[in-house]
């Protein structure tokens, strides 16, 4: 692959209007602004990241997480561009490398747009509804490819759909994002029929043609049927996400008093050698607030990991560009930083992700999403029934519940549920289950 083709500001759905006149803002900056002002992005403020949405203590939600990932991703991309530009100084397209920070910043904002309510358990609940729940009875009504899409329901693939699908009444090309930004969010550039052991894939059957068109335009290597090498900037989006969720989850766990201040600081100091640790301990003597100390260490670690990932990307750029690189950038950082990251990961699993109220949200979310799936799928299957007609009136107009095929109708249901905030899903569940009446 080559950067000249990989960095492309052509817009999906607006290909006939593409020009290179430029302006005050680049097309990639316009991508960023378009996302910030969009409804799907705003709804992220009321979607669970890991911990239940905050009461008296503020923790991350999907919106704050996405903003932080975008900030880290932009810094990482800028660092890499500065390191690559001397290598390609003689190329006529070298200035294109300056754009990668804007592409990555926009892609990071968009990377979680397709995630349903109630965190990652929401994804699993949707897939399980079809693989082992009431939805299993529908298996014979779909092609193998369509069924794989349903049982492996994936937030990443749904993010691409959210951005590119022409919903009812909307314009062709969806958000009309640039090709490079769209390619940079596809973490698993293959179809659901090739989903890995964790059920991960990058595009639904319905978006296959669009993704292949983008991949061809950008010169992404095809590794097999419906399988491509990642766009190189995916590694940057992935790394920014890895850095943020791992380090920020530890900070949230400290604020929620799931981890003591002493344990948190020792854990975070473990990213550095003894000399650096001594310096950081001296700096922390200047403040008394424990949260300030943890915040200082968090910022130090983010800076360290950005440098580590930038160095890894540049060192392995030939393998990345040839589709031969394996794993993530985090997998290849220096041993000391890697050991610190792994300790954070282990502690998060043991003390945070299995905390009582995290599991409680997962259980409640499972029950809520299952009931919504059951009621809404029944409604689109039998629209002639009185109850179905009442329920279908609650669907936003953009979701085509009267589509010609059952698969498209099911997709309309999944589009609707995935777009819901935690609170909206809970309120709708209460209404459908007769627990509560709507208030005016």
C-alpha positions as CSV (number, residue, x, y, z in Angstrom):
1,X,0.0,0.0,0.0
2,X,1.1,3.6,-0.5
3,X,0.3,6.8,1.4
4,X,-0.6,8.7,-1.8
5,X,-3.6,6.5,-2.3
6,X,-4.4,5.8,1.3
7,X,-4.9,9.5,2.1
8,X,-8.0,10.4,0.0
9,X,-10.5,13.1,0.6
10,X,-13.1,11.8,-1.8
11,X,-16.5,11.7,-0.1
12,X,-18.8,8.7,-0.1
13,X,-22.0,9.5,-2.0
14,X,-20.5,12.8,-3.3
15,X,-17.9,11.3,-5.7
16,X,-19.3,13.3,-8.6
17,X,-18.8,16.5,-6.8
18,X,-15.2,15.8,-5.7
19,X,-12.7,18.6,-6.2
20,X,-9.4,19.7,-4.9
21,X,-10.0,23.4,-4.4
22,X,-9.4,23.3,-0.7
23,X,-10.5,25.9,1.7
24,X,-10.1,27.1,5.3
25,X,-10.8,23.6,6.6
26,X,-9.6,20.4,5.0
27,X,-12.2,17.7,4.2
28,X,-10.9,15.7,7.1
29,X,-11.5,18.5,9.5
30,X,-15.0,18.7,8.0
31,X,-15.4,15.0,8.9
32,X,-14.5,15.8,12.5
33,X,-16.9,18.8,12.7
34,X,-19.7,16.8,11.0
35,X,-19.4,14.1,13.7
36,X,-19.3,16.5,16.6
37,X,-22.6,18.1,15.5
38,X,-24.4,14.8,14.8
39,X,-27.1,13.1,16.8
40,X,-25.4,9.7,17.0
41,X,-22.4,11.4,18.6
42,X,-24.4,13.4,21.1
43,X,-26.2,10.2,22.2
44,X,-22.9,8.7,23.3
45,X,-23.1,11.0,26.4
46,X,-25.8,8.6,27.8
47,X,-24.3,5.3,26.9
48,X,-22.3,3.2,29.4
49,X,-18.5,2.9,28.9
50,X,-17.7,0.5,31.7
51,X,-19.2,1.7,34.9
52,X,-22.8,2.6,35.4
53,X,-23.6,6.2,34.4
54,X,-22.6,8.6,37.2
55,X,-24.5,9.6,40.2
56,X,-22.5,11.8,42.5
57,X,-19.1,10.6,41.1
58,X,-18.3,11.4,37.4
59,X,-16.8,8.5,35.4
60,X,-16.4,8.1,31.7
61,X,-19.3,7.5,29.3
62,X,-19.0,6.7,25.6
63,X,-18.9,10.4,24.7
64,X,-16.1,11.5,27.1
65,X,-14.2,8.3,26.1
66,X,-14.5,9.1,22.4
67,X,-13.3,12.7,22.9
68,X,-10.2,11.5,24.9
69,X,-9.5,8.8,22.3
70,X,-9.6,11.5,19.6
71,X,-7.2,13.7,21.5
72,X,-4.7,10.9,22.0
73,X,-5.1,9.7,18.5
74,X,-4.4,13.1,17.0
75,X,-1.3,13.4,19.1
76,X,-0.1,10.0,18.1
77,X,-0.8,10.6,14.4
78,X,1.0,13.9,14.5
79,X,4.1,12.3,16.1
80,X,4.1,9.6,13.4
81,X,3.7,12.1,10.6
82,X,6.7,14.1,11.9
83,X,8.8,10.9,11.9
84,X,7.7,9.8,8.4
85,X,8.0,13.0,6.5
86,X,11.8,13.0,6.3
87,X,11.7,9.5,4.9
88,X,9.3,10.6,2.1
89,X,10.7,14.1,1.7
90,X,11.4,13.5,-2.0
91,X,7.8,12.4,-2.8
92,X,5.5,14.9,-4.4
93,X,2.7,13.8,-2.0
94,X,4.7,14.1,1.2
95,X,2.5,17.0,2.5
96,X,-0.4,14.6,2.6
97,X,1.1,13.0,5.7
98,X,0.2,16.2,7.6
99,X,-3.5,15.2,7.1
100,X,-3.3,11.9,9.0
101,X,-3.7,13.7,12.4
102,X,-7.1,15.0,11.2
103,X,-8.1,11.7,9.7
104,X,-7.3,9.8,12.9
105,X,-9.0,12.5,15.1
106,X,-12.2,12.1,13.2
107,X,-12.0,8.3,13.0
108,X,-11.5,8.1,16.8
109,X,-14.7,10.2,17.3
110,X,-16.6,7.7,15.2
111,X,-15.2,4.4,16.4
112,X,-17.9,3.8,19.0
113,X,-20.9,5.3,17.1
114,X,-22.4,1.9,16.4
115,X,-22.2,0.5,20.0
116,X,-25.6,-0.3,21.5
117,X,-26.6,0.7,25.1
118,X,-25.1,-0.9,28.2
119,X,-21.5,-1.2,27.1
120,X,-20.0,-4.3,25.5
121,X,-22.5,-6.5,27.1
122,X,-25.1,-4.9,24.8
123,X,-23.2,-6.2,21.8
124,X,-23.1,-9.7,23.3
125,X,-26.7,-9.7,24.2
126,X,-27.8,-8.9,20.6
127,X,-25.7,-11.7,19.1
128,X,-26.8,-14.2,21.8
129,X,-30.5,-13.4,21.1
130,X,-30.0,-15.0,17.7
131,X,-27.4,-17.7,18.5
132,X,-29.1,-19.0,21.7
133,X,-32.2,-17.0,22.4
134,X,-35.6,-16.5,20.9
135,X,-34.1,-15.3,17.6
136,X,-32.7,-18.8,16.9
137,X,-36.1,-19.7,15.6
138,X,-35.5,-17.3,12.6
139,X,-32.3,-19.0,11.4
140,X,-33.9,-20.7,8.4
141,X,-35.2,-17.4,7.1
142,X,-31.8,-15.9,6.3
143,X,-28.8,-16.7,4.1
144,X,-25.6,-18.0,5.8
145,X,-24.0,-14.6,5.4
146,X,-27.0,-12.7,6.9
147,X,-27.2,-15.2,9.8
148,X,-23.5,-14.7,10.6
149,X,-24.1,-10.9,10.7
150,X,-26.8,-11.4,13.3
151,X,-25.1,-14.0,15.6
152,X,-21.8,-12.1,15.6
153,X,-23.4,-8.6,15.9
154,X,-20.4,-6.3,16.1
155,X,-20.3,-2.6,17.2
156,X,-17.4,-1.9,14.9
157,X,-19.4,-3.1,11.8
158,X,-22.4,-1.2,13.1
159,X,-20.3,2.0,13.3
160,X,-19.5,1.7,9.6
161,X,-23.2,1.1,8.8
162,X,-24.2,4.1,10.9
163,X,-21.9,6.3,8.8
164,X,-22.5,5.0,5.3
165,X,-26.0,3.6,5.2
166,X,-28.7,5.6,3.4
167,X,-31.4,5.6,6.0
168,X,-34.9,6.3,4.9
169,X,-35.3,9.9,3.8
170,X,-31.5,10.6,4.1
171,X,-29.0,11.3,1.4
172,X,-26.8,8.8,-0.4
173,X,-23.6,8.1,1.3
174,X,-25.0,8.5,4.8
175,X,-22.7,11.0,6.6
176,X,-20.8,11.5,3.3
177,X,-17.5,11.0,5.1
178,X,-14.2,10.8,3.3
179,X,-12.9,7.5,2.2
180,X,-9.9,7.6,4.4
181,X,-11.8,8.4,7.6
182,X,-14.3,5.6,6.9
183,X,-11.5,3.0,6.3
184,X,-9.7,4.1,9.4
185,X,-12.5,2.9,11.7
186,X,-12.7,-0.6,10.2
187,X,-10.7,-2.5,12.8
188,X,-11.5,-5.9,11.3
189,X,-11.6,-5.5,7.5
190,X,-13.3,-8.8,6.7
191,X,-16.9,-10.1,6.6
192,X,-18.8,-11.9,9.4
193,X,-18.3,-15.3,7.6
194,X,-14.6,-14.9,8.6
195,X,-15.2,-13.6,12.1
196,X,-12.5,-14.6,14.4
197,X,-12.9,-16.7,17.6
198,X,-14.2,-13.5,19.4
199,X,-16.8,-13.0,16.7
200,X,-15.1,-9.8,15.4
201,X,-15.6,-8.5,11.9
202,X,-15.8,-5.1,10.1
203,X,-18.8,-4.9,7.8
204,X,-22.3,-6.3,7.5
205,X,-23.5,-8.0,4.3
206,X,-25.5,-4.8,3.5
207,X,-22.3,-2.7,3.6
208,X,-20.0,-5.1,1.8
209,X,-20.2,-3.4,-1.6
210,X,-19.5,0.0,0.0
211,X,-16.5,-1.2,1.9
212,X,-15.0,-3.0,-1.1
213,X,-15.4,0.2,-3.1
214,X,-13.6,2.2,-0.4
215,X,-10.8,-0.4,-0.1
216,X,-10.3,-0.5,-3.9
217,X,-10.1,3.3,-4.2
218,X,-7.5,3.5,-1.4
219,X,-5.4,0.6,-2.6
220,X,-5.9,-1.6,0.4
221,X,-4.5,-5.0,-0.1
222,X,-7.0,-7.8,-0.6
223,X,-5.8,-10.9,1.3
224,X,-8.6,-13.2,0.2
225,X,-12.3,-13.3,-0.5
226,X,-14.0,-10.5,1.5
227,X,-10.8,-9.9,3.5
228,X,-8.4,-7.0,3.3
229,X,-5.3,-5.7,5.1
230,X,-6.1,-2.9,7.5
231,X,-5.8,0.7,6.5
232,X,-2.6,1.7,8.4
233,X,-4.3,4.4,10.3
234,X,-6.6,1.8,11.9
235,X,-3.5,0.9,14.1
236,X,-3.5,4.5,15.4
237,X,-7.2,4.5,16.2
238,X,-6.9,1.2,17.9
239,X,-3.9,2.3,20.0
240,X,-5.5,5.5,21.1
241,X,-8.5,3.4,22.2
242,X,-6.3,0.9,24.0
243,X,-4.4,3.6,25.8
244,X,-7.5,5.5,26.9
245,X,-9.7,2.6,28.1
246,X,-7.0,0.9,30.0
247,X,-5.5,3.9,31.8
248,X,-8.8,5.8,32.2
249,X,-10.6,2.7,33.6
250,X,-7.9,2.6,36.4
251,X,-8.5,6.3,37.1
252,X,-12.3,5.7,37.3
253,X,-11.8,2.7,39.5
254,X,-9.8,5.0,41.9
255,X,-12.5,7.6,41.9
256,X,-15.1,5.0,42.7
257,X,-12.8,3.7,45.5
258,X,-12.6,0.3,44.0
259,X,-8.8,0.7,44.1
260,X,-6.9,2.5,46.9
261,X,-4.8,5.6,46.2
262,X,-1.6,3.7,47.2
263,X,-2.3,0.7,45.0
264,X,-3.3,3.0,42.0
265,X,-0.1,5.0,42.3
266,X,2.1,2.0,42.6
267,X,0.4,0.4,39.6
268,X,0.9,3.5,37.5
269,X,4.5,4.1,38.6
270,X,5.3,0.6,37.4
271,X,5.4,1.9,33.8
272,X,8.7,3.7,34.6
273,X,12.2,2.8,35.7
274,X,13.5,3.6,39.2
275,X,15.0,7.0,38.2
276,X,11.8,8.2,36.6
277,X,9.7,6.9,39.5
278,X,11.8,8.9,42.0
279,X,11.2,12.0,39.9
280,X,7.5,11.5,39.7
281,X,7.2,10.8,43.4
282,X,9.0,14.1,44.1
283,X,6.6,15.9,41.8
284,X,3.6,14.4,43.6
285,X,4.8,15.7,46.9
286,X,3.7,19.1,45.7
287,X,0.0,18.3,45.7
288,X,-2.1,16.7,48.4
289,X,-5.2,15.8,46.4
290,X,-5.1,12.0,45.6
291,X,-7.1,12.5,42.4
292,X,-4.6,15.1,41.2
293,X,-1.8,12.7,41.8
294,X,-3.5,9.9,39.9
295,X,-4.4,12.4,37.1
296,X,-0.7,13.5,36.9
297,X,0.4,9.8,36.6
298,X,-2.3,9.2,34.0
299,X,-1.0,12.0,31.8
300,X,2.5,10.8,32.1
301,X,1.5,7.3,31.0
302,X,-0.5,8.5,28.1
303,X,2.5,10.5,26.9
304,X,4.8,7.5,27.3
305,X,2.5,5.2,25.4
306,X,2.0,7.7,22.6
307,X,5.8,7.8,22.1
308,X,6.0,4.0,22.4
309,X,3.3,3.4,19.8
310,X,4.7,6.0,17.4
311,X,8.1,4.4,17.6
312,X,6.6,1.0,17.0
313,X,4.5,2.2,14.0
314,X,7.5,3.8,12.3
315,X,9.8,0.8,13.0
316,X,7.3,-1.6,11.5
317,X,5.9,0.6,8.8
318,X,7.1,-1.7,5.9
319,X,5.2,-4.7,7.5
320,X,2.1,-2.6,8.1
321,X,2.1,-1.3,4.5
322,X,2.5,-4.8,3.1
323,X,-0.3,-6.3,5.4
324,X,2.2,-8.5,7.2
325,X,2.1,-6.9,10.6
326,X,0.5,-8.9,13.3
327,X,-1.2,-7.8,16.5
328,X,-1.7,-4.2,17.7
329,X,1.0,-1.5,18.3
330,X,0.5,-2.0,22.1
331,X,1.6,-5.7,21.6
332,X,5.0,-4.5,20.4
333,X,6.0,-1.7,22.8
334,X,9.1,-2.0,25.1
335,X,9.1,-4.6,27.9
336,X,8.8,-2.2,30.8
337,X,5.8,-0.3,29.3
338,X,4.3,-3.6,28.2
339,X,4.5,-5.1,31.7
340,X,2.9,-2.0,33.2
341,X,0.1,-2.1,30.7
342,X,-0.5,-5.8,31.4
343,X,-0.6,-5.2,35.2
344,X,-3.3,-2.6,34.6
345,X,-5.2,-5.0,32.4
346,X,-5.1,-7.8,35.0
347,X,-6.2,-5.5,37.8
348,X,-9.0,-4.0,35.8
349,X,-10.3,-7.5,35.1
350,X,-10.1,-8.6,38.7
351,X,-11.3,-5.5,40.5
352,X,-13.2,-3.3,38.0
353,X,-15.0,-5.3,35.3
354,X,-16.4,-7.8,37.7
355,X,-17.4,-5.2,40.3
356,X,-20.9,-5.7,41.7
357,X,-22.6,-2.8,40.1
358,X,-20.9,-3.3,36.7
359,X,-22.3,-6.9,36.7
360,X,-25.7,-5.5,37.8
361,X,-25.8,-3.2,34.7
362,X,-24.8,-6.1,32.5
363,X,-27.7,-8.2,33.9
364,X,-30.2,-5.4,33.6
365,X,-29.0,-4.5,30.1
366,X,-29.4,-8.1,29.0
367,X,-33.0,-8.3,30.2
368,X,-33.8,-4.9,28.7
369,X,-32.3,-5.6,25.2
370,X,-33.8,-9.1,25.0
371,X,-37.3,-7.8,25.7
372,X,-36.9,-4.9,23.2
373,X,-35.7,-7.4,20.5
374,X,-38.5,-9.7,21.2
375,X,-41.3,-7.1,21.0
376,X,-39.8,-5.1,18.1
377,X,-39.0,-8.1,15.9
378,X,-42.4,-9.5,16.4
379,X,-43.9,-6.1,15.4
380,X,-41.9,-5.9,12.1
381,X,-42.8,-9.6,11.3
382,X,-46.5,-9.0,11.9
383,X,-47.3,-5.4,11.1
384,X,-51.0,-6.1,10.6
385,X,-51.6,-6.8,14.3
386,X,-53.0,-4.0,16.4
387,X,-50.2,-4.1,19.0
388,X,-47.6,-4.1,16.2
389,X,-49.1,-1.0,14.6
390,X,-48.9,0.8,17.9
391,X,-45.3,-0.2,18.5
392,X,-44.2,0.6,14.9
393,X,-45.4,4.1,15.5
394,X,-42.6,4.5,18.0
395,X,-39.9,3.8,15.4
396,X,-38.1,7.0,14.1
397,X,-39.0,7.5,10.5
398,X,-35.5,6.9,9.2
399,X,-35.7,3.1,10.1
400,X,-37.5,1.2,7.3
401,X,-39.7,-1.2,9.2
402,X,-41.6,-2.0,6.0
403,X,-38.5,-3.0,4.0
404,X,-39.1,-5.7,1.4
405,X,-37.0,-8.4,3.1
406,X,-37.1,-9.8,6.7
407,X,-33.3,-9.2,7.0
408,X,-33.7,-5.5,6.2
409,X,-36.6,-5.3,8.7
410,X,-34.5,-7.0,11.4
411,X,-31.7,-4.5,10.6
412,X,-34.1,-1.6,11.1
413,X,-34.8,-3.0,14.6
414,X,-31.1,-3.4,15.4
415,X,-30.4,0.1,14.0
416,X,-33.1,1.5,16.4
417,X,-32.0,-0.4,19.4
418,X,-28.3,0.3,18.8
419,X,-29.0,4.1,18.6
420,X,-30.8,4.1,21.9
421,X,-29.2,5.6,25.0
422,X,-29.2,3.6,28.2
423,X,-32.0,5.7,29.7
424,X,-34.2,5.6,26.6
425,X,-33.9,1.8,26.4
426,X,-34.7,1.5,30.1
427,X,-37.8,3.7,29.8
428,X,-39.1,1.9,26.7
429,X,-38.6,-1.4,28.4
430,X,-40.6,-0.2,31.4
431,X,-43.4,1.0,29.1
432,X,-43.5,-2.2,27.0
433,X,-43.5,-4.4,30.1
434,X,-46.2,-2.3,31.7
435,X,-44.0,-1.2,34.6
436,X,-44.4,2.5,33.9
437,X,-46.6,4.9,31.9
438,X,-45.0,7.7,29.9
439,X,-45.2,11.2,31.5
440,X,-45.9,14.4,29.6
